[in-house]
Amino acid sequence: MSDTRELEVLVPTCDRPAELAVTLSGLAAQAAPGFAVILSDQSEGEPAYEAPAARAMTRVLERAGHPVRVTRNLPRRGLAQQRARLLELSSARYVLYLDDDVWLEPGTLERLHSAIVELGCGFVGNAVQGLSYLDDYRPDELARFEEWPGRPEPEQVLPGSAQWQRWTLHNAANPTHLSDAVARRPKWTAYKVAWIGGCVLFDREMLLSTGGFDFWRELPETHCGEDVLAQLRVMAKYGGAGILPTGAVHLESPTTVPDRSLEAYDALSP
């Protein structure tokens, strides 16, 4: 990978060949110039990227000038180590962590990149939409919505705090309903978050300066919430924001991490 590449998409994947193909198809439809993709696979059997549909989308990406690098990361040592490995492989200025069960609408990558360049904060992200909940409108859960009037300021968001309650903004189809409310604006809208799951674009140097995901060594193999912990640390030092409209759609597949009894942000201090 070139040291001067502007943006790389980092995709952790495990035992999801069909979902991975859909995720790659969303990337293949992005018009953002010059981005590359790095896949880190932890499937026990054949790598998900070897499935015919995933291979087809890899070829589409590469034909459009977006190199795709694939790697195995076994044995499994937890979610945080998987993310740390991807960060190790990247050299881009900006890195988008994209889960292997998220499809991006055309234009999403350009919008996120535009936002992080203009805002100059540690991360921006698109909350994933659960479109099976489209008719489930939850005004009480949207009440904590608050826009950033300018560049996001550093915030220490701790579990149990008032800011932490912003997590309800991203339940079900709440991101869709928030997006609809700002749809006619001429560009994206930045808003305050507790954290964002599934689709987060970091300034790589800012992420590294807060330790990245190196805390994986301090956690047992079975954990979750590693992405939350990394975001909390970046947000405390550099600020972060959600971006509307969101173009990230959750595929709503069953989780591959059924044991969620240990949250990284509870085990380690943000």
C-alpha positions in Angstrom: 0.0 0.0 0.0 1.2 3.5 -0.8 2.3 5.6 2.2 0.4 8.5 0.6 -3.0 6.8 0.2 -5.8 9.1 1.6 -8.3 6.5 2.7 -8.4 2.7 3.4 -11.5 0.7 4.4 -10.7 -1.9 7.1 -13.1 -4.8 7.2 -13.0 -7.4 10.0 -14.8 -10.5 8.9 -15.6 -14.0 10.3 -17.8 -16.8 8.9 -20.0 -14.4 6.9 -19.4 -15.0 3.2 -22.8 -13.8 2.0 -22.8 -10.7 4.2 -19.2 -9.9 3.2 -20.2 -10.0 -0.5 -23.0 -7.5 0.2 -20.6 -5.2 2.2 -18.1 -5.3 -0.7 -20.9 -4.5 -3.2 -21.7 -1.4 -1.3 -18.0 -0.4 -1.4 -17.9 -1.2 -5.1 -20.6 1.4 -5.7 -18.7 4.2 -4.0 -17.4 7.0 -6.2 -14.8 8.2 -3.8 -11.4 8.3 -5.6 -8.4 6.3 -4.6 -9.5 4.3 -1.6 -8.2 0.8 -0.9 -9.7 -2.1 1.1 -8.1 -4.4 3.6 -9.9 -7.5 4.8 -8.9 -9.5 7.9 -10.6 -12.9 8.0 -11.0 -15.1 11.1 -13.3 -17.7 9.6 -12.5 -21.2 10.9 -13.0 -22.9 7.5 -12.6 -21.3 4.1 -12.0 -17.6 4.2 -15.2 -15.6 3.6 -13.4 -13.6 0.9 -13.0 -16.9 -1.2 -16.7 -17.2 -1.6 -17.7 -16.7 -5.3 -19.8 -13.6 -4.7 -17.2 -11.9 -2.5 -14.5 -12.7 -5.1 -16.6 -11.2 -7.8 -17.0 -7.9 -5.8 -13.2 -7.9 -5.1 -12.6 -8.0 -8.8 -15.1 -5.1 -9.4 -13.3 -3.0 -6.8 -9.9 -3.7 -8.2 -11.0 -3.1 -11.8 -12.2 0.4 -10.6 -8.8 1.1 -9.2 -9.4 0.2 -5.5 -6.8 -2.4 -4.4 -8.1 -5.1 -2.1 -5.7 -6.8 0.3 -6.8 -10.0 2.1 -5.3 -11.6 5.1 -6.0 -14.4 7.6 -5.8 -13.6 11.3 -5.8 -16.8 13.3 -6.0 -18.0 16.0 -8.7 -15.7 17.2 -7.6 -13.4 20.1 -10.7 -11.3 20.4 -12.4 -8.4 18.6 -9.9 -5.7 19.7 -6.9 -7.7 18.4 -8.7 -8.1 15.1 -9.1 -4.3 14.8 -5.5 -3.8 16.0 -4.3 -6.1 13.3 -6.1 -4.1 10.6 -4.7 -0.9 11.9 -1.3 -2.4 11.8 -1.7 -3.1 8.1 -2.9 0.4 7.2 -0.8 3.4 6.3 -3.6 5.8 5.1 -4.4 9.2 6.5 -8.0 8.1 7.2 -9.2 4.6 8.0 -12.9 3.5 7.9 -13.7 0.6 10.1 -16.6 -1.1 8.3 -18.3 -4.2 9.8 -18.9 -7.2 7.5 -22.7 -6.8 7.8 -23.1 -3.2 6.7 -24.1 -2.0 3.2 -23.2 1.5 2.2 -25.4 3.6 -0.1 -23.7 5.3 -3.0 -22.1 8.6 -1.9 -21.5 7.5 1.7 -17.8 7.3 1.6 -17.4 10.7 -0.1 -19.7 12.3 2.5 -17.8 10.9 5.4 -14.5 11.9 4.0 -15.7 15.4 3.3 -16.9 15.7 6.9 -13.8 14.5 8.6 -11.6 16.8 6.4 -13.7 19.9 7.1 -14.3 19.1 10.8 -10.8 18.1 11.7 -11.9 15.9 14.5 -10.8 12.4 15.6 -13.6 10.5 13.9 -16.9 10.8 12.1 -19.4 8.0 11.5 -22.7 6.8 10.1 -24.9 5.0 12.6 -26.3 1.8 11.0 -30.0 1.7 10.1 -32.2 -1.3 11.0 -34.7 -0.9 8.2 -37.0 -3.7 9.5 -37.9 -1.1 12.1 -38.8 1.7 9.6 -42.4 2.0 10.9 -41.3 2.0 14.5 -40.9 5.8 15.3 -39.5 6.5 18.7 -39.6 10.2 19.5 -38.5 9.7 23.1 -35.3 8.1 22.0 -34.6 11.0 19.6 -35.0 13.7 22.2 -31.3 13.8 23.0 -30.3 14.8 19.4 -28.0 17.8 19.4 -26.1 19.2 16.4 -22.5 20.3 16.6 -22.6 24.0 15.6 -19.0 23.9 14.4 -15.9 21.7 14.8 -16.6 19.0 17.4 -15.0 19.7 20.8 -13.2 17.1 22.9 -15.7 15.4 25.2 -15.2 12.9 28.0 -18.3 10.6 27.7 -18.5 8.2 30.5 -20.9 5.3 31.1 -23.9 6.6 33.1 -23.3 10.2 32.2 -25.9 12.4 30.5 -23.9 12.3 27.3 -23.9 8.5 27.4 -27.7 8.5 27.0 -27.2 9.6 23.4 -26.8 5.9 22.6 -30.6 5.7 22.1 -30.2 7.9 18.9 -28.9 4.8 17.1 -31.5 2.2 18.1 -33.5 0.4 15.4 -34.4 2.8 12.5 -33.7 6.0 14.6 -30.8 7.0 12.3 -33.2 6.8 9.3 -35.7 9.1 11.0 -33.0 11.5 11.9 -31.7 11.4 8.4 -35.1 12.2 7.0 -35.3 15.3 9.2 -32.2 16.8 7.6 -32.6 15.4 4.1 -33.2 18.7 2.4 -30.1 20.4 3.7 -27.4 21.1 1.1 -24.7 19.0 2.9 -24.1 16.7 5.8 -25.0 17.5 9.4 -22.7 16.7 12.3 -24.2 15.8 15.7 -23.1 14.7 19.1 -22.8 11.0 19.9 -22.0 8.6 22.7 -20.4 6.2 20.2 -21.2 4.8 16.7 -21.3 1.1 15.7 -20.4 -0.5 12.4 -19.2 2.4 10.2 -16.6 4.8 11.7 -14.0 6.9 9.9 -10.9 7.8 12.0 -8.0 10.1 11.5 -5.4 7.3 11.8 -2.8 9.3 13.5 -5.3 10.5 16.1 -6.4 7.0 16.7 -2.9 5.8 17.1 -2.0 8.6 19.5 -4.7 7.4 21.9 -3.4 3.8 21.8 -5.5 2.5 18.9 -6.7 -1.0 19.9 -3.5 -2.0 21.6 -5.5 -2.5 24.8 -6.5 -6.0 23.4 -3.6 -7.4 25.4 -5.4 -6.3 28.6 -8.6 -8.1 27.8 -9.7 -11.8 27.8 -10.4 -13.2 24.3 -14.1 -13.0 24.8 -15.3 -9.4 25.0 -17.2 -6.8 23.1 -17.4 -3.0 23.1 -13.8 -2.6 21.9 -14.9 -0.1 19.2 -16.7 1.9 21.9 -13.7 2.1 24.1 -11.4 3.3 21.2 -14.0 6.0 20.2 -14.3 7.2 23.8 -10.6 7.7 24.0 -10.4 9.5 20.7 -13.4 11.7 21.5 -11.9 12.8 24.8 -8.8 14.1 23.1 -9.9 15.2 19.7 -13.7 15.1 19.5 -15.9 13.0 17.3 -19.3 13.3 15.5 -22.1 11.4 13.9 -22.9 12.4 10.3 -26.4 12.7 8.8 -27.8 11.5 6.5 -26.5 8.1 7.2 -25.8 5.8 4.3 -25.0 2.7 6.4 -27.6 -0.1 6.4 -27.4 -3.0 8.9 -28.0 -6.4 7.3 -29.5 -7.6 10.6 -27.8 -10.9 10.4 -27.3 -12.9 13.7 -24.3 -11.8 15.6 -21.1 -13.9 15.4 -20.3 -12.8 19.0 -23.0 -14.3 21.2 -21.1 -13.9 24.5 -21.3 -10.2 25.3 -20.9 -10.4 29.0 -17.7 -8.4 29.2 -17.7 -4.8 27.7 -14.2 -3.4 27.1 -15.2 0.0 28.3 -16.3 -1.5 31.7 -13.1 -3.6 32.0 -10.7 -0.7 31.1 -10.9 3.0 31.8 -11.9 5.2 28.9 
